[in-house]
Amino acid sequence: MTVAAVGILTATGTGTAVAEEGPDVSSWQHPGGSGINWFAVRGAGHRFAMVKATEGLNYINPFFVQDSLLMRAAGVARGTYHFARPGLLPEAQAAFYSAIVLGQNGPLDLPPVLDLEDSGGLPAPALIDWTHRYLNTVQALTGRVPIIYTGVNFWKTAMANSDQFTRYPLWIADYRGNDDPEVPGGWPAWTFWQYTDSGSIPGIPGATDINVYSGAQGDLARFANMPSTGSAGSS
């Protein structure tokens, strides 16, 4: 499935336009240690991408720095995410992530992302509290309102479909092939939608997740701190 195929449209100041697409990557997109050609990714029209930074309290994606530097050189806006392990302290994970991500307020930086898809065995009230504590700490350390990544079923079950997080932009995973994803938790809109985990993008070896930006946070260039002129790889 492609964005063009399902006809996703977003509102703009002059009408509607096909929404922006971008991949998200981790070490899985580096089979055998191979690199990603970020100039090819940008040349295929992808102006943003998400890259896994950290997990828990001791895992750093071994390709994170390499991808971060090459993304910036190619003019691809960078989102970075932390894979949550709620069995461990949220404040410590937030500090670990924030120390690794090389800043979140420079040119071509999207806000920080919490990847929440593991409950760590916590019941919903405890997981909701854990999530508040993590997000508050990351916002204090980075100065930006974080994005929440999650799945529809996970949020409705592990988080008891909580509506306490609607001030955070939502990045939702929903692969059912609909024209729009289901939006749980009382969010008024989704910001990013991961609509496939088996996409193909020039420059990325093998299959990759692909996401679409809805425009819910306004112009992508502003949301991603894109320089208005002179950015590398711009078209």
Secondary structure, DSSP 8 states (H G I E B T S, - for coil): --HHHHT-EEEETTEEEE-EEEEEE-GGGSGGG----HHHHHHTT--EEEEEEEETTTEE-TTHHHHHHHHHHHT-EEEEEEE--TTS-HHHHHHHHHHHS--SSSTTB---EEE----TT--HHHHHHHHHHHHHHHHHHHSS--EEEEEHHHHHHTTTT--TTTTS-EEEE--S--SS----TT-S--SEEEEEEEE--TTS-S-EEEEEE-STTS-HHHHTT--SS--TT--
